[in-house]
């Protein structure tokens, strides 16, 4: 069992920045794909960014150039650096760890990000 704990959310003005953190209970980054997802009220959960076990990153179009996913293996932590935030980025952000061969799919509890003036 893997526990994921997100932190770093909060209220920020449009154009501002936040860095989300996702701390894993054990070091899984060498085999698990990590991802950040978000869910706004009344909308389905959507993928934001992924980081494969091999280090490849992928971003959805609406965050390209603004968000960066990264990891620190020693700290067992994945980050989502968010810049130039927009009101439409307001959502609960979730960390995900996925390992396909065993169908392991773990989620954190989420952290609220609110972009408003």
Residue pairs with C-beta under 8 A, 6 or more apart in sequence:
1 25
1 106
2 24
2 25
2 26
2 28
2 32
2 97
2 104
2 106
3 24
3 25
3 106
4 22
4 23
4 24
4 25
4 95
4 96
4 97
4 106
4 107
4 108
5 22
5 23
5 108
5 109
6 20
6 21
6 22
6 93
6 94
6 95
6 108
6 109
6 110
6 111
7 20
7 21
7 23
7 111
8 18
8 19
8 20
8 21
8 111
9 18
9 20
9 92
9 93
9 111
9 112
9 113
9 114
10 18
10 112
10 113
10 114
11 114
11 115
11 116
12 18
12 85
12 113
12 114
12 115
13 115
13 116
13 117
14 85
14 86
14 87
14 115
14 116
14 117
15 84
15 85
16 85
16 115
17 81
17 82
17 83
17 84
17 85
18 82
18 85
18 113
19 79
19 80
19 81
19 82
20 36
20 79
20 80
20 82
20 93
20 95
20 111
20 113
21 77
21 78
21 79
22 34
22 36
22 77
22 78
22 79
22 80
22 95
22 108
23 75
23 76
23 77
24 76
24 77
24 78
24 97
25 76
26 76
27 73
27 76
28 76
28 97
28 99
29 53
29 71
29 73
29 76
29 78
30 53
30 73
31 53
31 99
32 53
32 97
32 98
32 99
32 104
33 50
33 51
33 52
33 53
33 97
33 98
33 99
33 100
34 50
34 51
34 69
34 71
34 78
34 95
34 96
34 97
34 98
35 47
35 48
35 49
35 50
35 51
35 69
35 95
35 96
35 97
35 98
36 47
36 48
36 49
36 50
36 67
36 69
36 78
36 80
36 93
36 94
36 95
36 96
37 45
37 46
37 47
37 48
37 93
37 94
37 96
38 45
38 46
38 48
38 89
38 91
38 92
38 93
38 94
38 113
39 45
39 46
39 91
39 92
39 94
39 110
40 90
40 91
40 92
43 91
45 94
46 60
47 60
48 59
48 60
48 63
48 67
48 80
48 93
49 57
49 58
49 59
49 60
49 63
49 67
49 68
49 69
49 80
50 57
50 58
50 69
51 57
51 69
51 70
51 71
51 78
52 58
57 68
57 69
59 67
59 69
62 88
63 82
63 89
66 82
66 83
66 84
66 85
67 80
67 81
67 82
67 83
68 79
68 80
68 81
69 78
69 79
69 80
69 81
70 78
70 79
70 81
71 77
71 78
71 79
72 79
78 95
80 93
82 89
82 113
85 113
85 115
86 115
87 115
87 116
88 115
89 113
89 115
90 113
90 114
90 115
90 116
91 112
91 113
92 110
92 111
92 112
92 113
93 110
93 111
93 112
93 113
94 107
94 108
94 109
94 110
95 107
95 108
96 105
96 106
96 107
96 108
97 104
97 105
97 106
98 104
98 105
98 106
